[in-house]
Amino acid sequence: MTQAPKQDGYAAEYRRSLEDPEGFWLDAARAIDWTVAPTRALDTSEAPLYRWFPDGRLNTCHNALDRHVDDGRGEQLALVYDSPVTGRKAAFTYRELRDEVARFAGVLTGLGAAQGDRVVIYMPMIPEAVVAMLACARIGAVHSVVFGGFAARELAVRIDDARPKLVIAASCGIEPARVVPYKPLLDDALALAEHQPEHCVIRQRPQCTAEMTDRDLDWDQAMETAEPVGCVPVAATDPLYILYTSGTTGRPKGVVRDNGGHAVALRWSLENVYDTHPGEVFWAASDVGWVVGHSYIVYAPLLTGCTTVLYEGKPVGTPDAGALWRVIAEHRVTALFTAPTAIRAVKKEDPRGALLDAHDIGSLRHLFLAGERLDPETYRWATDLLGVPVVDNWWQTETGWPIVANPMGLEPHPLKAGSPTVPMPGYDVRILDATGRDAPPGADGAVAIRLPLPPGTLLTVWQDDARYVRSYLSAYSGYYLTGDGGRKDDDGYVYVMGRIDDVINVAGHRLSTGAMEEVLAAHPDVAECAVVGVTDPLKGQVPRGLVVLKAGLDRDPRDIATELVAAVRETIGPVAALRRVDVVAALPKTRSGKILRRTMRDIADGRDTELPSTIDDPAVIEALRPVLRDDVQSV
């Protein structure tokens, strides 16, 4: 099918998506190959459980691989693998990747996996992880990727919830300074789990060979005898994958994504939001275990006919803070999508950007940042260094693609520091006050999305519709609650200031910790920062600042802390009551780069909080405990 021509600009497209969602999304669906083309876009019969393209049938793997081979693009590069931690590089054309996927789909069917069966994938950033995901999509199985190296208990609860037919794993993952054996973690998880998969397929890596059991099959050996299989058409409303949200306690919360709406939304977004087109190179420097990896390492670039980069490394330390620029130059990357924390890590190690001089990044048109709030200082630093638009975009695991962004391929908007710009088509974004009414421009409130959500967003929580409604749809009738607070300005730009529980109450004044972080981040010596609200017997809560300084400074940290306190007082006012800033070596983060503000707040308040399963380095939290629990002011 050919895609219908766009209307005149963003405003017309956005208005049509809300006033005529049926027409808008059926037009967008023309960019996808359908076995049975949909005649309807939105099914409201079981609202608030909405479904998109209810009478359509398709196969996501066909759209990601086979259709491009059939259309004469078989010799174009589909996947580039770049692994500085192993020194290995590899590349796959669309034809080669299709053939690998078809054969591994034969492995899956040979082991009894069929449409609707779940398959847990527990792998590092290697090509086989992408192959496994697409092979599941090829046969209509539902994949659930668990971030490689997750603890055994966390893996076990996900296995018990998804109840997979098979588990696909690697023998190990590789960090810059160590090898992480995965197979012992998988074995421990299966010892803890009630549900037992029938088989585990293990990709042996030379850095650590796993001990095999009777249940285990070697990936390479299984592939040697496998026969390729074709694509199985499924209903557009059938699930493509389950992705468990991070930080889950108790029973995990599995976000369910469908096939049809997902393909349509991601195909639309790559060209219209990220301005990346067939034949160009897109690099999402994330991990396949996170939603960015699902959407923009694997599916969106391949659905669009782009080349996608799979990078097994870090922004710094593999080998240095020029790693991002090296990959862009070597693979002629058109658009880089990463998290602000990655850019802050580069800024900390190379504050003047000297390592960029060794690399020709002339292919780069845009730097896209998401995953956490983009502070204005990081935005300005990257803009000045790279000389290309630095484009914020805001979304969630649950939505699967941007809620608010700058539509660079549809109609670029003027950039405003601190704002991810405007709502994308289908997202009726509102700022609601405490009574559930629309807040006026400039006023803070809860960021909510009027139902229905657009295609590509979560259908429900795996096997628990009631939990989906309770968790996301119950706070305000007719709205999806994002959990974030923010505001809109007079131009309709959205400012997302952080999680609602990051708004603190100081002596009756509601203050955003995000606004204070903006001030701290603007200081020329600060690499990154966090502000958390801690309990105070007099004022209810008071803010505490923690900052990491740029490398190579020769100043007394106490002087910098004094300047930071003064800057917040001058910019926000004495009401902010920020009187303590601690200089620390590092901030605790999840593996995807989100700063663990809630965990720090709990520790500062003296609560014995369980560390989230997604924490990157528990030692950072342990080093901060005495700082967070010390009530002696440092400034």
Buried (B, 14 or more C-beta within 10 A) or exposed (E): EEBBEBBEEBEEBBEBBBEEBEEBBBBBBBBBBBBEBBEBBBBEEEEBBBBBBBBBBBBBBBBBBBBBBEEEBBEBBBBBBBBBBBEEEEBBBBBBBBBBBBBBBBBBBBBEBEEEBBBBBBBBBBBBBBBBBBBBBBBBBBBBBBBBBBEBBBBBBBBBBBBBBBBBBBBBBBBEEEBBBBBBBBBBBBEBBEEEBEBBBBBBBEBBEBEBEEBBBBBEEBBEEBEBBBBBBBBBBBBBBBBBBBBBEEEBBBBBBBBBBBBBBBBBBBBBBBBBBBEBBBBBBBBBBBBBBBBBBBBBBBBBBBBBBBBBBBBBBBEEBBBBBBBBBBBBBBBBBBBBBBBBBBBBBBBEBEBBEEBEBEBBBBBBBBBBBBBBBBBBBBBEBBEBBBBBBBBBBBBBBBBBBBBBBBBBBEBBBBBBBBBBBBBBBBBBEEEBEEBEEEEBBBBBBBBBBBBBBBBBBBEBBEBBBEBBBEBBEEBBBBBBBBBBEEEBBBBBBBBBEBBBEBEEBEBBBBBBBBBBBBBEBBBBBBBBBBEBEEBBBBBBBBBBBBEEEEEEBEEBBBBBBEBBBEEBEEEBBBBBBBBBEBBBBBBBBBBBBBBBBBBBBEEEBEBBBBBBEEEBBEBBEEBBEEEEEBB
